Amino acid sequence: MKRGTLITIILAAIFAGILLYSTLSAQQVECSACVTFNGETNCATASAETAEAATKQAVTTACGTISKGMDESIRCANTPPTRPQCRNR
């Protein structure tokens, strides 16, 4: 293997490792939330830097399968979650 190719592979691996570490280290809180919208209930789990952000992302994810179209998605995302639970990672 050429020296330039080896250096490129090593640098790419280092970059990927730094990117993975920075992404995962920012995910400090994991929250689960259930949403009831239009008579349907769905639950989801998400992680983020804060409990508020993780809960909002869990609600958005839960709404993905029970809402149809952008209008319903927005209304569902504004629905208060039932049984929100968070834990530190």
RAJO-V344710 format. One record per residue. N is the residue number from 1. RES is the residue in three letters. PHI is phi as a letter, one per 30 degrees, with the letter a starting at -180 (NA if undefined). PSI is psi in whole degrees, -180 to 180 (999 if undefined). Layout:
# RAJO-V344710
n->N res->RES phi->PHI psi->PSI
n->N res->RES phi->PHI psi->PSI
This chain:
# RAJO-V344710
n->1 res->MET phi->NA psi->139
n->2 res->LYS phi->d psi->152
n->3 res->ARG phi->d psi->-42
n->4 res->GLY phi->d psi->-40
n->5 res->THR phi->d psi->-43
n->6 res->LEU phi->d psi->-43
n->7 res->ILE phi->d psi->-41
n->8 res->THR phi->d psi->-43
n->9 res->ILE phi->d psi->-43
n->10 res->ILE phi->d psi->-45
n->11 res->LEU phi->d psi->-39
n->12 res->ALA phi->d psi->-40
n->13 res->ALA phi->d psi->-41
n->14 res->ILE phi->d psi->-46
n->15 res->PHE phi->d psi->-45
n->16 res->ALA phi->d psi->-40
n->17 res->GLY phi->d psi->-43
n->18 res->ILE phi->d psi->-43
n->19 res->LEU phi->d psi->-45
n->20 res->LEU phi->d psi->-45
n->21 res->TYR phi->d psi->-46
n->22 res->SER phi->d psi->-35
n->23 res->THR phi->d psi->-47
n->24 res->LEU phi->d psi->-32
n->25 res->SER phi->d psi->-23
n->26 res->ALA phi->d psi->-19
n->27 res->GLN phi->d psi->81
n->28 res->GLN phi->c psi->-21
n->29 res->VAL phi->b psi->138
n->30 res->GLU phi->c psi->127
n->31 res->CYS phi->b psi->145
n->32 res->SER phi->c psi->143
n->33 res->ALA phi->b psi->147
n->34 res->CYS phi->c psi->144
n->35 res->VAL phi->b psi->133
n->36 res->THR phi->c psi->121
n->37 res->PHE phi->b psi->131
n->38 res->ASN phi->h psi->38
n->39 res->GLY phi->i psi->1
n->40 res->GLU phi->c psi->148
n->41 res->THR phi->b psi->138
n->42 res->ASN phi->b psi->146
n->43 res->CYS phi->c psi->152
n->44 res->ALA phi->a psi->162
n->45 res->THR phi->b psi->141
n->46 res->ALA phi->b psi->160
n->47 res->SER phi->b psi->150
n->48 res->ALA phi->a psi->-174
n->49 res->GLU phi->d psi->-33
n->50 res->THR phi->b psi->161
n->51 res->ALA phi->d psi->-38
n->52 res->GLU phi->d psi->-45
n->53 res->ALA phi->d psi->-40
n->54 res->ALA phi->d psi->-40
n->55 res->THR phi->d psi->-43
n->56 res->LYS phi->d psi->-41
n->57 res->GLN phi->d psi->-37
n->58 res->ALA phi->d psi->-41
n->59 res->VAL phi->d psi->-45
n->60 res->THR phi->d psi->-42
n->61 res->THR phi->d psi->-43
n->62 res->ALA phi->d psi->-36
n->63 res->CYS phi->d psi->-20
n->64 res->GLY phi->e psi->-34
n->65 res->THR phi->c psi->-13
n->66 res->ILE phi->c psi->-1
n->67 res->SER phi->c psi->151
n->68 res->LYS phi->b psi->120
n->69 res->GLY phi->i psi->166
n->70 res->MET phi->d psi->-42
n->71 res->ASP phi->e psi->-48
n->72 res->GLU phi->d psi->-38
n->73 res->SER phi->e psi->-43
n->74 res->ILE phi->d psi->-45
n->75 res->ARG phi->d psi->-41
n->76 res->CYS phi->d psi->-43
n->77 res->ALA phi->d psi->-24
n->78 res->ASN phi->d psi->0
n->79 res->THR phi->d psi->131
n->80 res->PRO phi->d psi->136
n->81 res->PRO phi->d psi->152
n->82 res->THR phi->c psi->145
n->83 res->ARG phi->h psi->48
n->84 res->PRO phi->d psi->134
n->85 res->GLN phi->b psi->131
n->86 res->CYS phi->b psi->152
n->87 res->ARG phi->b psi->149
n->88 res->ASN phi->d psi->145
n->89 res->ARG phi->c psi->999
